Amino acid sequence: MSKNLITVCMVLVALVLPASAAAFNEPQLTSEGILVPKGTSVTATAVNPIFTTTTGATALVTCTHAHLTGTITKNQESTVKAEFPMGSAIFKGTGGTSKDNNLPECTSTFGSAFITVGSALCLESGILDADDELLTTGCTEKIHFIVGSTTAGECEYESTGAVEADGTTGGTGTSITTRDTSEGSGMKLIRGGFLCPTSGALKMTFGLRTTNGEPITIS
């Protein structure tokens, strides 16, 4: 096939497909209008993160605060990535201090509870993702976290896939909201007693900032 014929075919495909299908996602991270360089330290903070039933109808665990500290590992070639090492994710509530992680406990359907994330977290968006779509994985593994209480003991969960989220840009940067469905942020129980919910989904909105407090926009 000649180059001219290939070019004609590409033009015809672009004309036939809707704009949303023909366009590629080309994300980039900026702060105050400047591209955020690789190696920049960042924080992700959420208010009132919730672990719900897979339908999202009932809150299983409710915290008041979640905080992650990580690093931008890529911000070029239509791909953005940030990595949060294992142990950098902190979930807190208004309860007493947990003897397991020395943080204020969250509330749950089975009493006060602590949350410990047992994997690194990688946040990314690339050319094949939908516009403003971000995915979080356990980097080289699935996401693992433990919900523990004196009533139910330790309940360990594993992600059923990448946690999907949508970015919404406003005056204070981009807010990233998880899709709180079984397909979007579903978790399944892999260890625990009969009081542990067998599955659930994450529901949280967090903002991404540099460690200097400057909001980061994903565009």
N, C-alpha and C positions, 0 to 999 in steps of 0.2 A: 504493500500500500504506500503510495507516495506521501511525502510530507504535506502537500497541499490537501490531499483527501483526508488525512488525519486531522488537519486543522479545521476543515469544514465539519467533520464529524463532531469535534469538540465544541464548536460553536453551536451546532444544532442541539446537542445535549444540554448546553447551558441555557438555550432558549426554551426548551421543552420543560426542563425541571423547574419547580418553584424555587424562589430565591433561597428559602431556608435549606433546601436540599443541595443546591449548587454551591452555596457558600461553605467555607471552611471555618472552623473555630480557630481563632488566632489570639490566644490569651497572652497577656503580659501583666506583670505586677509593677505598679508605679506608686510612688509616695511623693506628694506635693509636686506632681507633674514630672518626676524624674524616675527613670527606670531603676528598680531596686536591684542592686548587684548581687550576684551569687556570693554566698558566705555571710549575708546579712542575718543577724540574729532577730528573731521575731517572736511575738507572743500571740496566742489565740485565746480569747476570753469569752465565756458564755455565762449568761444569767439564767438561773432556774432550769438547768438541764434535767431531762426526765427520761427514765427508762419505762416504756409503756408496754401494754399488751400489743400484739402484732396488728390489731385493728386500730390502735391509737386511742381506744375509748377509755381505758383505765390506766392511771399512773401506778406503776409498780414501785418505783423508787424516784423520789423527788429531792434534788439537791438545790442549793441556792447559788452555787458558783462552780465553774470549771475553768481551769487555767492550764495552758500548755506552753512550753517554751521550746523553740526549735530553730532551724536554720534554713534559709533559702538555698536549695541545691541546684536549681536550674531556672533561668528566666530568659530564654532565647529560643529561636527557631520554632515558634508557635507552641512552646511547651513551658509550663511553670510547675515547679516541684518544691515542696517544703518537707523537711523530715523532723519529727519530734521523737527523740530517743526514748527508750523504755525507762519509765520512772519519772518522765517530765510532765505527765498528765496528772493533775490534782483535782479531785472532786470533793467539795465541802458542803456541809449543811449547817443547821442551827442546833444540832444535838450535842451531846457530850463528846469528849475526845475519845477516839477509838484507840484501844491498846494495840491494834493491828497496824495502823499507819500514822498514829499520832495526829489525826486531823478530825475536826468536828464532823460528827456523823450526819448523814442524810436521813430522811424519813422514808418509810416503806410500808407496804401492806402487811409486812411481818415484823414490824418494830423498827427501831433505829438501825441503820445499816451503813457500812462503809463500802466504797468502790475503789478497787485497785486495778489499774490497767497493766496487763502483763505482757505487752508487746510494744515495739516501736510503732509509730504512726506516720504514714506518708500521705501527704495531701498533694494531688496533682490534677492538672487539666491539660489536654493536648488537642491536636488538630482534628482528631476523629471524634472528640466528645461534642455534645451539643453546646450551643452558646451559653455561657455562664454556668456550665455544669462542672462540678468538681467531684473527685472521687477520693475517698480515704481508704487505705488498706493497712495491713500490718507490715508493710514493706515487703519482706521476703516470706511472710507467712500471713495467716489470717489474724484478725484482731481478736485478742483475748482479754477478758476482764472478769474480775471476781466481785460479786456482791455478797457481803457477809453480814450476819446478824447473830445475836445470841439465841434467837428463836429458830431460825432456819439453818444455821451453820453457814458454811461457804457454798455459794452457788457459782460455778464457773461457766462462762458463756463464750461462744466462738462465733465470729461473723459468718453468715451464709454466703457472703459475696462482698464486693466493695461497698462501702457506705456512700450513697449518692447524696449530693447536696446541690443547691442552687444559690448562685451569688446574686445579690441585689445591691446595686450601687446607689449610694445616697450622699448626703453632704459630709458624712463622717467616714468615708471609705466604703468598703463592701461588707455587707452582712451575709454570712454563709449559713444557710438553713438546711438541715438534713431532711430527707424525705422519710417521714416516720411511718413507713409501711414495711411489711415483711420483705418485699423485693428491694426497697430502698435502703434500709438500715437494719435488716433483720438479724437477730442473734438466736442461737439455739443453745440449750443447756447441754453441757458435755460432762459435768460432774456436780453432784449435789444430791441432797435428800429429797423426800417426797414433798416437803414444804416449798421447794424451789420452783418458781414458775418455769415451765418447760421451754418457753420462748419469749421473745420480746423485741422491741425496736427502740432505737434511740431517737429522741426528739430534743433538738437544741439548735440555737442560733448563736453563732459566735462571730466576733470581729477580729480581723488580722491587723496587727500593728508592729512597727519596729520596736525594739526594746527601749527606744527613746520616747515612745508614746505617740509616734506619728502614724496616722491611719494609712493603711495600704489599700489601694484600689485594684481590682482585677478587671481588666477590660479587654 
